[in-house]
Amino acid sequence: MDIVFRPYHIIIFGASGFTGQYVVEEVARTVSEGPSGTLRWAVAGRSKAKLEKVLEQAAGALSKPELRTVDIIVSDVKEPDSLAAMCKQAVIVLNCVGPYRFYGEPVVKACVENGAHCLDISGEPQFLEGMQLNYHSEAAKKGVYIVGSCGFDSIPADMGVLYTRDQFRGTLTAVESFLTASAGPEGASIHDGTWQSAIYGVADGASLRSLRRKFKYQPLPVVGAKIKRRSALFYSNEVQQYAVPFMGTDPSVVKRTQRFLAEEQQESPVQYGAYAGVGGVGNIIKMLVAGMMFMLLIKFNFGRNLLIKYPEFFSFGFFTKAGPTKSQMKDSSFQFAFYGEGYTEGKDPSQGKPDGKIRTLVQGPEAGYVATPIAMVQAALTILNEPNALPRTGGVYTPGAAFGKTTLIDRLHKHGIQFSVK
């Protein structure tokens, strides 16, 4: 697809949403990184007044009065004609409209039918894998790239595993990641849109298993020693605090990337286990109480409605309808520590135990509304600037599958999401 014939390199759909407003600011910061040093972009959504307000706020926050004149496109996810009209004008649509379970597929469908690439920041495995099942073949024929989870879910994890593999001298066979976060004196919080995605993701567990059977996948080969599963709660010497299995979409995204690498590029797959640090005993008590209420209520419609209506109560104030404040975001950060093992150069992975280890880090600013916009926008700029480094055909891909041979990691590093070997 020739970008000359599209009015906009990027259209931010859902720009007036909580995350969308920060994506707008990040695009405004990076206009000089577009093709030939410029970026043509617009914002889109169903309310022109709200979009005008977002541009006004961004102009003030960044001291860029020219943002007030950025083009606005009125488009509603419930109106297919308006979606089609929007997609025909874009090289890439950045879809910030969630929960994706309800609003994601119409955008993907419109992008595929009208020749626009699409990136989202979904953390909902059912949506992500459903889009791969339903649209991969058509997207491949059209030369359109649909890449999900291009935010904190799950670029740091997926690209972090690839980075660890590339830094290991030999054959990396297994990686465990440990996510920890830090906050300032005001603590941390997350907008309840993420809470809703978690509710729908857990509630869809049975249908997700049914969906996966439709792919008719063969088990991935296990290279080297089989990775050991940790218990539901354990003390991690790696991060010096209690930890639990990570409940987000990262494990499924990483596994899909490793399947792509094994089946499409004949590379040795890496086993993956994901964990999150939860702190000390006080946090464990809160987590257990919140977890029991969550798992009980999520089984019933009225329970899910309660969880959605009162996120602050059921999450001990961690998920809120207002989202984090500016100062909370400024004082927050995240770290992924990756512990890998494998067989050093010259050693046969089919013989004996792994004889090499590696530790890498991915560190960055506040995850949800600082790191996520950075990751999403840099992913889009990678597509615009490095089309020949993408998979040879379009399709529905994970970040690792789409960007594994690009300079995305270098781009992220320059913008504050840092990859390093320790």
N, C-alpha and C positions, 0 to 999 in steps of 0.2 A: 504494500500500500504506500503510495507516494504522499508524503505529508504536505506537499505543495498544494494539493487540491482540498485540503481541510482548513477551514478558517482558524481552528484552534488546535494547538498541540495538546492541551489539557483542558477538560471541563470538570470542575469539582461539583459533583451532584450530591445534594444534601449539605451544601456549604453553610447553611444557617443552623445546623445541628451542633450539639456540644463539641463533638470531635471535629466536625467539618470546619468550624470557625478557626481552629488551630491549623488545619491543613491549608486554609486560605493564607494565613500568615506565613506558613513555611514556603508555599509556592511563591509568594511575593518576595521572600528573601533570596530565592534561587533563580530568578528570571534570567540572569546572565549565564546560567549553566545549560540553557536550552540549546537546540541545534543552531550552529553559527552564532552563538553568543546571545541569543534572544529566545524568549518564550512567549508564544501567543496563548492566552488563557482566558477563561470565563468561569463564572459561578452559575450554578443552576439549582432550582428548587421550586416548590409550589407557591411560595409567597415572595413577590418582588419586594415588598416592604421589609421583610426580614432579611433578605439578601442585601438590600441597600444598607441596612443597619450594620450587618457584619462587615461590609466593605468600609463603612465609616469608622467602625471600631478598629479595624486593621490599619487604616490610614493613620489614626491617632497613635496606636500602639507602636507602629514602626516609623512614625514621622515621614510617611510617604503619601502626601496628599493626592498623588496621581491614582492611587487605588480607588478613589471615589468614582473614577470613570471606567473601571473594569466592566466589561460587558456582562449583562445579566440575561439568563435564559430561564423562562418560566416553564417548568416541566414537572409533571406529577406522576409518581410511580404507578398510580391507578389509572392513568390515561395512556394507553399504548401509543397513540399517535404522537403525543407530546414527547414520549421517550424516544421514538424513532427519529423525530425531527432533531432532538438534541444529539443523538448518537451520530447522525449524518454529518454533524459539524465538527466532530472531535476525532483526533488521532487516538487519544486515550481518555476514557472516563474514569475518574476516581470516585468510586461509589462509597459514600459515607452514610448511607441510609440503612439503618437497622431497626429492629432485629432482622437479620438477613433471612431467617426462616420464613418471614412474611413478605419482605420487600426485595429480596435479593434476586430471585429468579427473573422477574420481569426486566430488570436492568441487564442481566446477562443475556437474555433472549434478544433484547433490542440491540445490544452491542454486536452480537454475532450476526444478526440479520442485516445490520447496517454498516458492518465493516469497521467497528471501533474496538480497540483493545480495552480491557476492563480490569482494574485492580480494586480489591476491597480489603477491609481490615477485619474480616469475620473471624470469630473464634468458635464457630458452630460446625462441628464435623459433619453433621447430617447435610447441611446446606452445601458445604465444600465438596463432599464426595458425590452428592446428588448432581451437582453441576458438572462434575467430571463424567459421570455416567450418561447424562442426558445431552451434553453439548460438546464433548471433546471432538467427536468426528466431524461435526458441522463446522466447528471453529477451525479445525485443521484444514478443511477444504477452503475456507475463506481466508486463511492466513492471519487469523485473529488470535491474539494471546489473551487468555483469561487467567489471571493469577490471583488466587485468594490468599488470605492471611498475610497481607503485606504490611503489617504493623507489629506491635509488640507480640501479638499472636500472628506470625510465629517466625519472623525474620531472624531475631537474635538466636533462637534455638536451631533453626534449620541451617542457616548460614554458619553458625558456630560449629556444628558438627562437621560441615564441609571444611571449614578452616582448620579444625583439629586434625582431620584426615590429611589435609595437604601439608601440615607442618610436621607430621609424624614421618620419620625415616624408616619406611617399611610398609607393612600391611596393617592398617588399623582395623580391628575387628569389633570393638565394643566401646561405647561411650556412656557415661552417666553424667547428667547435668544437675547442678544444684542452683536454684534461683533464690537469691536473697534480695531484700529491698531495705532501704534506709529512709528515714523521714526526719524532718526537723522538729522543733518544739511544738508546732501545731498539729503534728501527726500527719497521717495520709488518709485520703479517701478516693473513691472511684465513682464515676457517674453510674446511675442505676441502669443505663443501657447495657453495660457489661454484665450486670446482675441478671437482667432479663435473658441475655444470651446464655448464661450459665444455667438458668432455670429450664429453658427450652432444650438445651443440649443434654442435660441429665434426663429430662422427661422423655426424650426421643431415643433413649438407649436401646430399647427393643427394636424399634424400626430401623435404627442405624445398623444393627446386626443383620436384619433382613436385607437392607440395601446392599451391604457389602457382599452378601452371597451372590448377588446379581453380577458382580464382576468376574466370578468364577476364577479367582486367583489361585495359583499354586503357592504353597508355602515358600517363603524366601529361604535360600540356603543359609545355614548357620556356619560361618567361617570361624575357625578357632574355638576356644572355650565358650560355652553357652553362658550368656550373662545371667547373673543371679538376681531374682526379684527380691527387693527389700520388703520389710513388713509395713503395715499400714501406718505405724508411728514408730520412729526410732531416733536415737541420738546419733547425729552425723558428726563424725570426727572431721569430715571434709570442711564443714562450715561452722563447726563448734556450736551447734544448737540442734534442737529437735527438728525433725523433718518428716514430711509426708509425701506420698506420690503426687506429682503435679496433676491437677484435675483438668487443666486446659486442653487445648487442641494440639499442643506441640508434639506429643508422641505420635498422633495419627499423621500429622503433616510430615514429620521426619521419616516415618516409615514409608509413606507414599513416595517421598523423594528417593529413598534407598531402593525402592522397588523400580522406579524409573531408571536409576543408574544401573541396576543389575540387568534389567530386561532390555533397555534401549541402548545402553552404552557398554554392556558386558563388564561392568566394574564390580569389584567385590563389595557386597553390602555390609554396612556397619550396624550392629545391634545397638539399641538405644533404650536407656531408662531415664526418666525425668522425675526430679524431686524438687520440692520447695521447702526452704527453711521457714519455720513458724515461731522461732524464738524459744522462750522459756516456759515454765510451768503455767504461769498465768494465762499466756496466750493459748496454751493447749486446752485449758479448761473452757475458755471462750469458744474455741474452735469446736470442741466436742459438743457443747450445748447447742451452738448454732448449727452444727452438722446434723445432729439428731433431729432438730426441728425441721431443717431443710429437707432431709430425706423422708420424713414422715409426711409433711405437707405436700411435697411434690407429686405424690401418688394420686392426688385428687384435684379435680378442677378448682374447687373452692379453695384448696390449700395453695395452689399455684397463684390464684388471684390474690390471696392474702400476701404471699411473698412479693408479688409485683407491686402491690399497693403500699406495703410498709417495708421497704428495703432497709431503712435505718434501724428499725427495731430488730429485725431478724438477722442482721449482720453486725450488731453491736456498733452501729454508726459508721462502718467501713464503706458501705455502699450508700450513696445519698442521691436524691433527686437534683440537688444543686451541683453536685460534683465538687472537685477540689478547688480551693482558692488559688490565686496566683502565687501567694507566698508558700502554700503547701507544695505546689508544683516546683517552685524554685529550690526548695530545700530537700526534695526527694531524689532518689537515684536507684538504680538496679544493678545487679551483678549476676551473670551466669558464670559458674565455674564448671568447666568440662574436664572430666577425668577419663582419659582414654587408655586402652591397652591394646597391644597387638604384637606382631612379630617383626623384629628388626630386619633390615635389608639382608638378603641371603638366607633367611630362615623360612622353612616350609610351614605355612599355617595349618597344614593337615597333620603335622607331627609335633607332639609335645604341647606344653603350656606356653602361653604368651610370655615373651621375655623382654618386652619394652613397655614403658608407660610415658604418658604425656599429660600435662595440665595446661589448659588454656583458659583465658578469661574473655568475656564480652561484657563491657561496662558502659553505662550510659546514664543520661538524665532521667527524670521522671518518666515512667514507662508509658502511661496511657495517653497523654496529651502533649508530650514533648518528643519522646523517642518515636512514638507511633507516626506522627506526621512526618518526621525526618525520614523514617524508613519508607513510608508510602511514596513520598515525593521523590526520593532518590531511586526507588524502584522504577518509577515512571520515567525519570530522566535517563535511566539506563536503557530502557526500551527505545527511547527517542534517539539516543546517541550511539548505541551499540547494537543495532538490529542484527548484524551478522554474527554476533556472539550468542544469540538466542537459539533454542532448539530449531532444527531446520524446517519444521512445519509448525503452524499455529496449533492451538489446542488449549485445554484446561490443565494448568500446571500448578505445582507448588512453587514457592520461591526458590528452593534449592534446585529444582529441576529447570526452572526458567533461567535463573541467574548464575548457575554454578560455574559457567565459563566466562562470565563478565567481570567487570571491575567493581561490582556493587560493594563488596567489602571495603575496598579502598575509598569509595565515595562515602560510605557510612562513617568510616574512620575519620575522614576530614570534617565531618559534621557532628562529631561528638559521641558517636557510638563506636567505641574502641575495641579492637581485637588484639590480643597479645598472648604470647607464650610465657608461662611461668615455670 
